[in-house]
Amino acid sequence: MKYVMTLFSFLLVGLFILPFIFFAINDFIFGKYAGEGFTGYYIEYFKMLRGGSLAAWFITLSPCLVYVIIKITFKIKDKLT
């Protein structure tokens, strides 16, 4: 159950925190977002998710993927030692 809750937490990070970070970095480096600002950015992001965009799904699932890869790496390391 702990594993599922951890993955769910990372999924929420991928859904809400990472897009916010990307928006802030884009705003800082490239200037204002041409759409309707912060809310417009999220609306476009969720439209992309519903549309099946691989990039949007990768952003969403990347925290989970990093966690799983690190967990597998440590399990392999423990087996080798």
Buried (B, 14 or more C-beta within 10 A) or exposed (E): EEEEEBBEEBBEBBBEEBBEEEBEEEBEEEEEBEEEEBEEBBEBBBEBBEEEBEEBEEBBBBBBEEBBEEEEEEEEEEEEE
